[in-house]
C-alpha cells in the first residue's frame, strides 16, 4: 500500500471513530437535491403521459373508422392496460443510456450520490449478518455458494465483522438431513467464524416471515443484514462497498445492488440472462435517476439497516380468505415502500458488480416463478391505499401490478381481435399500413430496454470485448430477441390463465424453485404447456375458417403457441446448449474470464 493510500486510510479511520447515528430523513437539508429530483419526476411523468396519450390516440384513430362496437372497446381497454409498462420501459432505458454516455463510469454515483462518499479504504466498524433463507432447496449448491461468500470475506482484513446465518424453512426430511450435513461440513471448515443454522417448523409468512423471525431473535446484534437467495452470491468487494456506503450514509435504509446472471449451461438460461442483463442495465440506471430516494428492493443481494427494517418493514397479514389475502408472497417492493415511509432512503447501486444469481433452467420453471410473483404482486392491490406511503412508492407498487397485467392484456386484445376477424367487413375500413406502422412502434417500445442496454455495450470497445467483441454482441442480441419473441406469448398465456384462476380463488404457495436441471423432459413440458398448444391449434383453425387473410399476421403467435412444448424442451437439450457455449452465443463476461474463481480473487484494497 502506497503512502497516499495509508494517509487516506488513516483519515477514514479517524472519521469513522464516531459510530453513525440514524437520522430522521424526512428532514432533508439539501433543498437543491429535493428540487432537482422533483423536476426529474415531473419530467418523467410528463413524458410518459404524452407517450401513452399519443399511443392511445393512434389506436383509437385506427379502430374508430365506421364506429366502434363493444368488442372493440374491450380491445381498446386491454390495449390501454399495456401502455404504462411499455412507456416506462422506453423512457427509463433512454434516460439510462443518456446517463451512461454522459457520465460513463460515474453514472451510478450521479444517480446515487452516496457512492461518492467512500474511497474504498474505510475500515469496517459495523457488524453485518449475511443470511440465506432456504425452503426445500438443494443445499449442496446453495450452501456451497454461501460458503464462498464467507471465505471471500475471510480473506479481507474485515472478515470478523461478518456473521452468517442459514434460515431453513424446509419440511422435507431428506433435504433437512442434507442441509444439516452440508452446514456441519461448512462449520467445521471455518471454526473461528460465527456460522449459525436455524430451522423453523413451518413456513409462516413465507420468506418475509423467515427473515422477520431472524430479526426478532437476534437482529439487535447487527447494524446491517444482507439477504441472499438460495441461487445468489456476492463477491467480497461488492459486500464491503455496500457496507461502507451504509456506514457513511445513515439516511439510507436499503441499498440494493444490481444483480446479474451467473454462467449457465442450458440454451434457455443463457438466452434469458443475456437479454435480462442488457434490459436491466439501462432501465435501472434511468429509473434510479428519477426514483432517487424511493429506489427498488428485489429482496436479495441488498444491504438493509437492521433496526430500521425490524421496526418499520414487518409486513401485515391481509384479512380475508381469498387469493389476495393472508401473508404477502412478494415482500420486496412493499418493504422498500415501508422503509421509505419511515423516513429512510432506499437507493440502488445501478452498475454491474460481483452480485449474481442463477436464473431458471427452463421455460416451464420460469413460468412457475412468474406465477408466484404474479400472485404476490396482485396482493399489492390491497396495499396501494396504505396510509403514509409516498407518491413514488405507490407508483412503484402500481407498476409492479401493471407488469403482470400487461402481458395478459395483450392476449385479450389478440383473442378478441381474432374473434372479430370472423365478422364480415369488420376490418374493411382499417388502414393496413397504419396498423403495421403502429405494430412496429409498439414492438420497438417493447424492445427498447434491451436495445439501449446493448447500445451501452456497443458504444464502448472495452465493454464489447468483455462479451467477445461487437460482432458477437450483435449476433447474440439479435438471437436473444428472436428467442424472447418466440417465448413471450407462451409466458403471457400462462399468466392469463393464472389471473383468470385468481379471480375464482386459485392461488400459489411457496415451495422450492427448480434452479438446476440438465434438461426439461417432454412429460413435464406437456403437463405445463398443453393449454398454450390447444389455444394455438384452436386459433389457427378459427382463422383458417373465418379469416385466412389474418393467418400471416398471426403466424408468430401461432408458431409460439402450437409449438410451445417442443420449444420448451429443445431449448434445454444438451446438444443445443453445448452448441451455444462452443459458439459463444449469449456469452456474458463471466463466461469468458480466465478460470479464476470469482469470489477468491485477490482484493488489492482489502488484502490483509
C-alpha positions as CSV (number, residue, x, y, z in Angstrom):
1,X,0.0,0.0,0.0
2,X,1.4,3.4,-1.0
3,X,1.9,6.5,1.2
4,X,-1.2,8.2,-0.2
5,X,-3.3,5.1,0.5
6,X,-2.0,4.9,4.0
7,X,-2.8,8.5,4.7
8,X,-6.3,8.1,3.2
9,X,-6.9,5.0,5.3
10,X,-5.9,6.9,8.5
11,X,-8.2,9.8,7.6
12,X,-11.0,7.4,7.0
13,X,-10.4,5.7,10.4
14,X,-10.4,9.0,12.2
15,X,-13.7,9.9,10.6
16,X,-15.3,6.6,11.4
17,X,-14.4,6.7,15.1
18,X,-17.9,8.1,15.7
19,X,-20.5,5.4,15.0
20,X,-23.2,6.7,12.6
21,X,-26.5,7.6,14.2
22,X,-29.6,7.1,12.1
23,X,-31.2,10.3,11.0
24,X,-34.8,11.3,10.6
25,X,-34.6,11.6,6.8
26,X,-37.8,13.4,6.4
27,X,-35.6,16.4,7.2
28,X,-33.6,16.9,4.0
29,X,-31.0,19.8,4.4
30,X,-30.1,19.6,0.7
31,X,-33.0,21.5,-0.7
32,X,-31.4,21.8,-4.1
33,X,-31.4,18.0,-4.4
34,X,-35.0,17.9,-3.5
35,X,-35.9,20.4,-6.2
36,X,-33.8,18.6,-8.8
37,X,-35.4,15.2,-8.1
38,X,-38.9,16.8,-8.1
39,X,-38.2,18.3,-11.6
40,X,-36.9,15.0,-12.8
41,X,-40.1,13.2,-11.6
42,X,-42.4,15.8,-13.2
43,X,-40.4,15.5,-16.5
44,X,-40.7,11.7,-16.5
45,X,-44.4,11.9,-15.6
46,X,-45.0,14.3,-18.5
47,X,-43.0,12.2,-21.0
48,X,-45.0,9.1,-20.0
49,X,-48.3,10.8,-20.0
50,X,-47.7,12.3,-23.5
51,X,-46.4,8.9,-24.8
52,X,-49.4,7.0,-23.5
53,X,-51.8,9.6,-24.8
54,X,-50.3,9.5,-28.3
55,X,-50.3,5.7,-28.5
56,X,-53.9,5.6,-27.3
57,X,-54.9,8.2,-29.8
58,X,-53.2,6.3,-32.6
59,X,-55.2,3.1,-31.7
60,X,-58.5,5.0,-31.4
61,X,-57.9,6.6,-34.8
62,X,-57.2,3.2,-36.3
63,X,-60.1,1.4,-34.8
64,X,-62.8,4.1,-34.9
65,X,-63.4,4.0,-38.6
66,X,-67.1,3.4,-39.0
67,X,-67.7,3.4,-35.3
68,X,-66.8,1.0,-32.5
69,X,-68.7,-1.9,-31.2
70,X,-68.5,-3.4,-27.6
71,X,-65.8,-5.9,-28.5
72,X,-63.6,-3.1,-30.0
73,X,-64.0,-1.2,-26.7
74,X,-62.8,-4.3,-24.9
75,X,-59.8,-4.4,-27.2
76,X,-59.1,-0.7,-26.6
77,X,-59.2,-1.1,-22.8
78,X,-56.9,-4.1,-23.0
79,X,-54.5,-2.2,-25.2
80,X,-54.6,0.8,-22.8
81,X,-53.6,-1.5,-19.9
82,X,-50.4,-2.4,-21.8
83,X,-49.2,1.1,-22.4
84,X,-47.8,2.3,-19.0
85,X,-45.4,-0.6,-18.8
86,X,-44.3,0.0,-22.4
87,X,-43.9,3.7,-21.9
88,X,-41.9,3.5,-18.6
89,X,-39.6,1.0,-20.2
90,X,-39.0,3.3,-23.1
91,X,-38.1,6.4,-21.0
92,X,-36.2,4.6,-18.3
93,X,-33.9,3.0,-20.8
94,X,-33.4,6.1,-22.9
95,X,-32.6,8.1,-19.8
96,X,-30.3,5.3,-18.6
97,X,-28.5,5.2,-22.0
98,X,-28.0,9.0,-22.0
99,X,-26.6,9.0,-18.4
100,X,-24.2,6.2,-19.3
101,X,-22.9,8.1,-22.3
102,X,-22.6,11.4,-20.4
103,X,-21.1,10.2,-17.1
104,X,-19.5,6.8,-18.1
105,X,-18.1,5.1,-15.0
106,X,-19.6,7.8,-12.7
107,X,-23.2,7.3,-13.9
108,X,-24.1,5.2,-10.8
109,X,-22.7,7.8,-8.5
110,X,-24.6,10.5,-10.3
111,X,-27.9,8.8,-9.5
112,X,-26.8,7.6,-6.0
113,X,-24.5,10.3,-4.7
114,X,-23.8,8.4,-1.5
115,X,-21.5,6.2,-3.5
116,X,-19.1,9.1,-3.8
117,X,-18.7,9.4,-0.1
118,X,-16.3,6.4,0.2
119,X,-12.8,5.8,-1.1
120,X,-12.9,2.0,-0.8
121,X,-10.3,2.0,2.1
122,X,-12.6,2.9,5.0
123,X,-12.4,0.5,8.0
124,X,-15.4,-1.7,8.6
125,X,-16.6,-0.8,12.1
126,X,-20.1,-2.2,11.9
127,X,-21.5,-5.7,12.3
128,X,-23.3,-7.3,9.4
129,X,-25.2,-10.5,9.2
130,X,-25.4,-12.3,5.9
131,X,-28.4,-14.5,5.8
132,X,-29.7,-17.2,3.4
133,X,-33.4,-18.2,3.8
134,X,-34.0,-21.7,2.4
135,X,-37.2,-23.6,1.6
136,X,-36.6,-27.2,0.4
137,X,-33.7,-26.1,-1.9
138,X,-30.7,-28.1,-3.0
139,X,-28.4,-27.5,0.0
140,X,-25.3,-28.7,-1.8
141,X,-25.4,-25.8,-4.3
142,X,-26.9,-23.1,-2.1
143,X,-24.6,-23.6,0.9
144,X,-21.6,-24.0,-1.4
145,X,-22.3,-20.5,-2.7
146,X,-22.9,-19.2,0.8
147,X,-19.6,-20.7,2.0
148,X,-17.8,-19.0,-1.0
149,X,-19.1,-15.6,0.3
150,X,-17.8,-16.3,3.8
151,X,-14.4,-17.5,2.5
152,X,-14.0,-14.4,0.2
153,X,-14.8,-12.0,3.1
154,X,-12.4,-14.0,5.3
155,X,-9.5,-13.2,3.0
156,X,-10.0,-9.5,3.7
157,X,-9.0,-7.8,6.9
158,X,-12.7,-7.3,7.8
159,X,-13.9,-10.9,7.9
160,X,-14.6,-10.7,11.7
161,X,-17.2,-8.1,11.1
162,X,-19.5,-10.5,9.3
163,X,-21.6,-13.4,10.6
164,X,-23.5,-16.0,8.6
165,X,-27.0,-17.4,9.2
166,X,-28.7,-20.3,7.4
167,X,-32.5,-19.8,7.9
168,X,-34.2,-23.0,7.0
169,X,-38.0,-23.4,6.4
170,X,-37.5,-26.8,4.8
171,X,-40.0,-29.6,5.7
172,X,-38.8,-32.5,3.5
173,X,-36.9,-34.9,5.7
174,X,-34.3,-35.8,3.1
175,X,-33.5,-32.2,2.4
176,X,-33.3,-31.3,6.1
177,X,-30.7,-34.1,6.6
178,X,-28.7,-32.8,3.6
179,X,-28.9,-29.3,4.9
180,X,-27.6,-30.3,8.3
181,X,-24.8,-32.3,6.8
182,X,-23.7,-29.5,4.4
183,X,-23.9,-27.0,7.2
184,X,-21.8,-29.2,9.5
185,X,-19.1,-29.6,6.9
186,X,-19.0,-25.8,6.3
187,X,-19.0,-25.1,10.0
188,X,-16.0,-27.5,10.5
189,X,-14.1,-25.8,7.7
190,X,-14.4,-22.3,9.4
191,X,-14.1,-22.9,13.2
192,X,-13.3,-19.3,14.0
193,X,-16.3,-17.8,12.1
194,X,-19.8,-17.3,13.5
195,X,-22.0,-19.5,11.3
196,X,-25.4,-20.4,12.6
197,X,-28.2,-22.7,11.4
198,X,-31.8,-22.4,12.4
199,X,-34.8,-24.3,11.1
200,X,-38.4,-23.3,11.7
201,X,-41.2,-25.9,12.0
202,X,-43.4,-24.1,9.5
203,X,-43.2,-21.6,6.6
204,X,-45.4,-19.0,8.3
205,X,-45.1,-15.7,6.4
206,X,-43.0,-17.3,3.7
207,X,-39.6,-15.8,3.2
208,X,-40.6,-12.4,4.8
209,X,-41.7,-14.4,7.9
210,X,-38.4,-16.3,7.9
211,X,-36.4,-13.0,7.9
212,X,-38.7,-11.4,10.5
213,X,-38.1,-14.3,12.9
214,X,-34.4,-13.9,12.5
215,X,-34.5,-10.2,13.2
216,X,-36.7,-10.7,16.3
217,X,-34.4,-13.4,17.6
218,X,-31.0,-11.8,17.1
219,X,-31.4,-8.7,14.9
220,X,-30.1,-6.4,17.7
221,X,-26.7,-8.0,17.3
222,X,-26.2,-6.3,13.9
223,X,-26.1,-2.9,12.3
224,X,-26.9,-4.3,8.9
225,X,-28.0,-7.6,7.3
226,X,-27.7,-8.8,3.7
227,X,-30.2,-11.4,2.5
228,X,-29.1,-13.9,-0.2
229,X,-31.4,-16.1,-2.1
230,X,-30.6,-19.8,-2.5
231,X,-29.4,-19.1,-6.0
232,X,-27.5,-15.9,-5.4
233,X,-23.9,-15.0,-4.5
234,X,-21.9,-11.8,-3.9
235,X,-18.2,-11.0,-4.1
236,X,-16.3,-9.5,-1.2
237,X,-15.6,-6.2,-2.9
238,X,-19.3,-5.6,-3.5
239,X,-20.3,-6.6,0.1
240,X,-17.6,-4.3,1.5
241,X,-18.7,-1.4,-0.8
242,X,-22.3,-1.7,0.3
243,X,-21.3,-1.7,4.0
244,X,-19.0,1.3,3.6
245,X,-21.8,3.3,1.9
246,X,-24.2,2.4,4.7
247,X,-21.7,3.4,7.4
248,X,-21.3,6.8,5.9
249,X,-24.9,7.3,4.9
250,X,-27.2,6.9,8.0
251,X,-30.1,8.2,6.0
252,X,-30.2,5.1,3.8
253,X,-32.3,2.2,5.0
254,X,-31.9,-0.2,2.0
255,X,-29.1,-0.2,-0.7
256,X,-29.9,-2.6,-3.5
257,X,-27.2,-3.9,-5.8
258,X,-27.8,-4.6,-9.5
259,X,-28.0,-8.4,-9.9
260,X,-26.7,-10.3,-13.0
261,X,-26.8,-13.9,-14.0
262,X,-24.2,-16.5,-13.4
263,X,-22.7,-18.6,-16.2
264,X,-25.2,-21.3,-17.1
265,X,-25.4,-24.5,-19.1
266,X,-28.8,-24.6,-20.8
267,X,-29.6,-22.7,-24.0
268,X,-32.8,-21.2,-22.4
269,X,-31.0,-19.8,-19.4
270,X,-28.1,-18.4,-21.4
271,X,-30.5,-16.6,-23.7
272,X,-32.7,-15.4,-20.9
273,X,-30.0,-14.0,-18.7
274,X,-28.3,-12.4,-21.7
275,X,-31.4,-10.4,-22.5
276,X,-32.2,-9.7,-18.9
277,X,-28.8,-8.4,-18.3
278,X,-29.0,-5.8,-21.1
279,X,-32.6,-5.0,-20.4
280,X,-31.9,-4.2,-16.7
281,X,-28.7,-2.2,-17.2
282,X,-30.1,1.0,-18.8
283,X,-33.5,0.6,-17.3
284,X,-32.2,0.5,-13.7
285,X,-29.9,3.5,-14.2
286,X,-32.7,5.5,-15.8
287,X,-35.2,4.6,-13.1
288,X,-32.7,5.5,-10.4
289,X,-32.3,8.9,-11.9
290,X,-35.9,9.9,-11.0
291,X,-36.8,7.5,-8.3
292,X,-33.8,8.7,-6.3
293,X,-34.5,8.0,-2.6
294,X,-37.5,5.8,-3.4
295,X,-35.5,3.1,-5.1
296,X,-36.2,-0.6,-5.6
297,X,-35.8,-3.6,-3.4
298,X,-35.6,-7.0,-5.1
299,X,-35.4,-8.9,-1.8
300,X,-31.8,-10.2,-2.1
301,X,-28.3,-9.1,-2.7
302,X,-29.1,-5.8,-0.9
303,X,-28.0,-4.4,2.4
304,X,-30.6,-3.4,5.0
305,X,-30.4,-1.4,8.2
306,X,-31.4,-4.0,10.7
307,X,-33.0,-1.9,13.4
308,X,-35.0,0.2,10.9
309,X,-36.1,-2.8,9.0
310,X,-37.2,-4.7,12.1
311,X,-39.2,-1.6,13.3
312,X,-40.8,-0.4,10.1
313,X,-40.8,-3.2,7.5
314,X,-42.7,-6.1,9.1
315,X,-45.5,-7.0,6.6
316,X,-49.2,-7.1,7.5
317,X,-51.3,-10.2,7.2
318,X,-54.1,-9.3,4.7
319,X,-57.5,-10.1,6.1
320,X,-60.0,-12.4,4.4
321,X,-59.8,-15.8,2.8
322,X,-59.4,-15.1,-1.0
323,X,-56.2,-15.4,-3.1
324,X,-55.2,-11.8,-2.3
325,X,-55.4,-12.4,1.5
326,X,-53.1,-13.8,4.1
327,X,-49.3,-13.5,4.1
328,X,-47.8,-11.5,1.2
329,X,-45.9,-13.5,-1.3
330,X,-44.0,-10.6,-2.9
331,X,-42.4,-8.9,0.0
332,X,-39.6,-6.9,-1.5
333,X,-41.1,-3.8,-3.1
334,X,-43.5,-3.4,-0.3
335,X,-40.6,-3.4,2.2
336,X,-39.0,-0.7,0.2
337,X,-42.2,1.4,0.4
338,X,-42.4,0.9,4.2
339,X,-38.8,1.8,4.7
340,X,-39.3,5.0,2.7
341,X,-42.4,5.8,4.7
342,X,-40.4,5.6,7.9
343,X,-38.1,8.4,6.6
344,X,-35.2,6.3,5.4
345,X,-34.0,6.4,1.8
346,X,-34.0,3.3,-0.5
347,X,-31.2,3.5,-3.1
348,X,-29.8,1.4,-5.8
349,X,-26.2,0.7,-6.9
350,X,-27.1,0.9,-10.6
351,X,-23.9,-0.7,-12.0
352,X,-22.8,-4.3,-12.5
353,X,-20.6,-5.7,-9.8
354,X,-20.0,-9.1,-8.2
355,X,-23.6,-9.5,-7.4
356,X,-25.1,-12.5,-9.1
357,X,-27.9,-15.1,-9.2
358,X,-28.8,-18.2,-11.1
359,X,-31.8,-18.0,-13.4
360,X,-34.5,-20.6,-14.1
361,X,-33.1,-23.5,-16.2
362,X,-36.2,-24.0,-18.4
363,X,-39.3,-22.2,-19.7
364,X,-41.5,-24.3,-17.5
365,X,-39.5,-23.3,-14.4
366,X,-39.6,-19.6,-15.5
367,X,-43.4,-19.7,-15.8
368,X,-43.8,-21.3,-12.4
369,X,-41.7,-18.5,-10.8
370,X,-43.7,-15.8,-12.7
371,X,-47.0,-17.2,-11.4
372,X,-45.8,-16.9,-7.8
373,X,-44.6,-13.4,-8.3
374,X,-47.8,-12.6,-10.2
375,X,-49.9,-13.8,-7.2
376,X,-47.8,-11.8,-4.8
377,X,-47.8,-8.6,-6.9
378,X,-51.6,-8.7,-7.2
379,X,-51.7,-8.5,-3.4
380,X,-50.3,-5.0,-3.8
381,X,-53.8,-4.0,-5.0
382,X,-54.8,-4.1,-1.3
383,X,-51.7,-2.1,-0.3
384,X,-52.0,0.9,-2.7
385,X,-54.1,2.7,-0.1
386,X,-51.8,2.0,2.8
387,X,-51.6,5.3,4.8
388,X,-48.4,7.3,4.7
389,X,-46.8,5.8,1.6
390,X,-45.0,8.4,-0.6
391,X,-46.5,9.0,-4.1
392,X,-43.4,7.5,-5.8
393,X,-43.8,4.4,-3.6
394,X,-47.4,4.0,-4.7
395,X,-46.3,4.3,-8.3
396,X,-43.8,1.5,-7.8
397,X,-46.4,-0.7,-6.3
398,X,-48.8,0.1,-9.2
399,X,-46.0,-0.7,-11.8
400,X,-45.4,-4.0,-10.0
401,X,-49.0,-4.8,-10.5
402,X,-49.2,-3.5,-14.0
403,X,-46.1,-5.6,-15.1
404,X,-48.3,-8.7,-14.7
405,X,-51.4,-7.2,-16.2
406,X,-49.7,-6.0,-19.4
407,X,-49.0,-9.4,-21.0
408,X,-52.5,-10.9,-20.3
409,X,-54.0,-7.7,-21.7
410,X,-52.2,-8.3,-25.0
411,X,-53.6,-11.9,-25.1
412,X,-57.1,-10.5,-24.6
413,X,-56.5,-7.9,-27.3
414,X,-55.4,-10.5,-29.8
415,X,-58.0,-13.1,-29.0
416,X,-60.9,-10.6,-29.1
417,X,-59.4,-9.3,-32.4
418,X,-59.3,-12.8,-33.8
419,X,-62.9,-13.2,-32.9
420,X,-63.8,-10.0,-34.7
421,X,-61.9,-11.2,-37.7
422,X,-64.8,-13.6,-38.4
423,X,-67.3,-10.8,-38.6
424,X,-67.8,-9.9,-42.3
425,X,-66.3,-6.5,-43.3
426,X,-65.4,-5.7,-39.7
427,X,-61.9,-4.6,-40.6
428,X,-62.5,-3.3,-44.1
429,X,-62.0,0.4,-43.2
430,X,-58.9,-0.1,-41.2
431,X,-55.6,1.0,-42.8
432,X,-53.3,-2.0,-43.1
433,X,-50.3,0.4,-43.5
434,X,-51.3,2.3,-40.3
435,X,-51.8,-0.9,-38.4
436,X,-48.4,-2.3,-39.4
437,X,-46.8,1.0,-38.5
438,X,-48.4,1.1,-35.1
439,X,-47.4,-2.5,-34.5
440,X,-43.8,-1.7,-35.4
441,X,-43.8,1.2,-33.0
442,X,-45.1,-0.9,-30.2
443,X,-42.6,-3.7,-30.8
444,X,-39.8,-1.1,-30.7
445,X,-41.1,0.3,-27.4
446,X,-41.2,-3.3,-26.0
447,X,-37.6,-3.9,-27.0
448,X,-36.2,-0.5,-26.1
449,X,-34.7,-1.6,-22.7
450,X,-32.7,-4.4,-24.4
451,X,-31.7,-2.2,-27.3
452,X,-30.4,0.5,-25.1
453,X,-28.6,-2.0,-22.9
454,X,-26.9,-3.5,-26.0
455,X,-26.2,0.1,-27.1
456,X,-24.2,0.7,-24.0
457,X,-22.0,-2.3,-24.7
458,X,-21.5,-1.5,-28.4
459,X,-20.6,2.1,-27.7
460,X,-17.5,1.1,-25.7
461,X,-14.9,-1.2,-27.3
462,X,-13.6,-2.4,-23.9
463,X,-17.1,-3.4,-22.8
464,X,-17.8,-5.2,-26.1
465,X,-14.6,-7.0,-25.8
466,X,-15.7,-8.5,-22.5
467,X,-18.5,-10.1,-24.4
468,X,-16.3,-11.4,-27.2
469,X,-16.4,-8.3,-29.4
470,X,-19.1,-6.2,-31.1
471,X,-20.0,-8.7,-33.8
472,X,-20.7,-11.4,-31.2
473,X,-22.8,-8.9,-29.1
474,X,-24.9,-8.0,-32.2
475,X,-25.4,-11.7,-33.2
476,X,-26.2,-12.7,-29.6
477,X,-28.5,-9.7,-29.1
478,X,-30.5,-10.4,-32.3
479,X,-30.7,-14.1,-31.5
480,X,-32.0,-13.4,-28.0
481,X,-34.6,-11.0,-29.3
482,X,-35.9,-13.7,-31.6
483,X,-35.9,-16.3,-28.8
484,X,-37.7,-13.9,-26.4
485,X,-40.3,-13.0,-29.1
486,X,-41.0,-16.7,-29.6
487,X,-41.3,-17.4,-25.8
488,X,-43.1,-14.3,-24.6
489,X,-46.6,-15.3,-25.9
490,X,-46.2,-18.7,-24.1
491,X,-45.5,-16.9,-20.8
492,X,-48.2,-14.3,-21.4
493,X,-50.8,-17.0,-22.0
494,X,-49.8,-18.8,-18.8
495,X,-50.2,-15.6,-16.8
496,X,-53.6,-15.0,-18.4
497,X,-54.8,-18.5,-17.3
498,X,-53.5,-17.9,-13.8
499,X,-55.1,-14.5,-13.4
500,X,-58.4,-15.9,-14.5
501,X,-58.0,-18.6,-11.9
502,X,-57.0,-16.0,-9.3
503,X,-60.4,-14.3,-9.8
504,X,-62.0,-17.6,-8.9
505,X,-59.9,-18.2,-5.8
506,X,-56.9,-20.1,-7.1
507,X,-53.5,-19.2,-5.6
508,X,-50.0,-20.5,-5.3
509,X,-47.9,-21.4,-2.3
510,X,-44.2,-21.0,-1.5
511,X,-42.0,-24.0,-2.1
512,X,-38.6,-24.7,-3.7
513,X,-37.8,-23.5,-7.1
514,X,-36.1,-25.7,-9.6
515,X,-32.8,-23.9,-10.1
516,X,-30.6,-26.5,-11.8
517,X,-31.5,-29.3,-14.1
518,X,-29.8,-30.8,-17.1
519,X,-32.9,-30.6,-19.3
520,X,-36.7,-30.4,-19.4
521,X,-38.5,-33.7,-20.1
522,X,-41.3,-34.0,-22.6
523,X,-43.8,-35.2,-20.0
524,X,-43.3,-32.2,-17.8
525,X,-43.5,-29.8,-20.8
526,X,-46.8,-31.4,-21.8
527,X,-48.2,-31.0,-18.3
528,X,-47.3,-27.3,-18.1
529,X,-47.8,-26.1,-21.7
530,X,-50.7,-28.1,-23.1
531,X,-53.1,-25.1,-22.7
532,X,-50.9,-23.0,-25.0
533,X,-50.8,-25.8,-27.6
534,X,-54.5,-26.2,-27.6
535,X,-55.1,-22.5,-27.8
536,X,-52.7,-22.2,-30.7
537,X,-54.4,-25.0,-32.6
538,X,-57.9,-23.7,-32.0
539,X,-56.8,-20.2,-33.0
540,X,-55.3,-21.5,-36.2
541,X,-58.4,-23.4,-37.2
542,X,-60.6,-20.4,-36.4
543,X,-58.6,-18.0,-38.5
544,X,-58.3,-20.6,-41.4
545,X,-62.0,-21.0,-41.4
546,X,-63.2,-17.4,-41.0
547,X,-60.2,-15.0,-41.8
548,X,-57.5,-16.8,-43.7
549,X,-56.0,-13.4,-44.6
550,X,-55.2,-13.0,-40.9
551,X,-53.0,-16.1,-40.7
552,X,-50.0,-14.2,-42.0
553,X,-50.3,-11.6,-39.3
554,X,-50.9,-14.2,-36.6
555,X,-48.1,-16.5,-37.7
556,X,-45.6,-15.6,-35.0
557,X,-48.1,-16.2,-32.2
558,X,-49.5,-19.3,-33.8
559,X,-45.9,-20.7,-34.1
560,X,-45.2,-19.9,-30.5
561,X,-48.5,-21.4,-29.2
562,X,-48.6,-24.5,-31.4
563,X,-45.0,-25.4,-30.8
564,X,-44.8,-24.4,-27.1
565,X,-44.0,-27.9,-25.9
566,X,-41.1,-28.6,-28.4
567,X,-39.8,-25.1,-27.9
568,X,-39.6,-25.5,-24.2
569,X,-37.9,-29.0,-24.5
570,X,-35.5,-28.2,-27.3
571,X,-34.3,-25.0,-25.5
572,X,-32.8,-27.2,-22.8
573,X,-31.3,-30.0,-24.9
574,X,-27.6,-30.7,-24.2
575,X,-26.8,-30.6,-27.9
576,X,-28.2,-27.1,-28.5
577,X,-26.9,-25.9,-25.1
578,X,-23.4,-27.1,-25.9
579,X,-23.5,-25.6,-29.4
580,X,-24.3,-22.2,-27.9
581,X,-21.4,-22.5,-25.5
582,X,-18.9,-23.5,-28.2
583,X,-20.0,-20.7,-30.4
584,X,-20.0,-18.2,-27.6
585,X,-23.7,-17.3,-28.3
586,X,-25.1,-15.4,-25.4
587,X,-21.7,-15.3,-23.6
588,X,-21.5,-12.9,-20.7
589,X,-18.2,-11.6,-19.3
590,X,-18.1,-14.2,-16.6
591,X,-18.2,-16.9,-19.2
592,X,-15.1,-15.5,-20.9
593,X,-13.0,-14.9,-17.8
594,X,-9.9,-16.9,-17.1
595,X,-10.7,-19.8,-14.8
596,X,-10.1,-18.0,-11.6
597,X,-12.9,-18.4,-9.0
598,X,-15.0,-15.2,-8.9
599,X,-15.1,-14.9,-5.2
600,X,-11.5,-15.8,-4.5
601,X,-9.7,-13.1,-6.5
602,X,-7.1,-11.1,-4.5
603,X,-8.7,-7.9,-3.2
604,X,-6.0,-5.2,-3.5
605,X,-7.7,-2.7,-1.4
606,X,-8.6,-5.0,1.4
607,X,-6.0,-7.7,1.5
608,X,-4.6,-8.2,5.0
